[in-house]
Amino acid sequence: EPEVTQTPSHQVTQMGQEVILRCVPISNHLYFYWYRQILGQKVEFLVSFYNNEISEKSEIFDDQFSVERPDGSNFTLKIRSTKLEDSAMYFCASRKGVASGNTIYFGEGSWLTVV
Amino acid sequence: KQEVTQIPAALSVPEGENLVLNCSFTDSAIYNLQWFRQDPGKGLTSLLLIQSSQREQTSGRLNASLDKSSGRSTLYIAASQPGDSATYLCAVRGYGGATNKLIFGTGTLLAVQP
């Protein structure tokens, strides 16, 4: 069964460093997302991406965050200057279309620890 | 603003029991609702999706129902097994353009005792 794959599975970085989290969505999907989950808290929406541009972003997704689909298969989340509070599990997700029957599929996540 | 709540927060049952997990949402104008399973430190596995026009969906021992007017969904697990132990999350997708982000509940941590 097709799946969303994410790398790295775990990354430890120093505060102030840049981090890039990578995702390969399911191949025929058109809508891409990043969510995050701080330990013990709800899964929160960060950003959605369609047709090579951001469709919607949350208030969490400030200027230190950016997303890119550089080559038609990868979908990346960049955090420019990490803060301690960016420590979380980051999930990539994708969906085929907008119909109400379209399931959204999530990857296994990338644990980011900022020290 | 949509709020999604799940009760109970945690549940422990002996193997073989049938159980019900509850999800409530404040805005009934939803496009669909999904139930997910999350194992510790792992990703989200989609279990069932109920479209707004549907009342229930079934997959194996799982049955999810949706009552939009009252803002509620339930996930029924029949004949529970230790392998069902995980956190169960519900998430609603609202209207508002093509992106329709998911709003998640806090989850129910299920432990099935052998």
Interface residues (C-beta under 8 A of the other chain):
Chain A: Y31 Y33 Y35 K42 V43 E44 F45 S48 Y50 S55 E56 S58 M89 F91 V98 S100 G101 T103 I104 Y105 F106 G107 E108 G109 W111
Chain B: Y31 N32 Q34 F36 G41 K42 G43 L44 T45 S46 L49 Q51 S52 S53 L89 A91 R93 G97 A98 T99 N100 K101 L102 I103 F104 G105 T106 G107
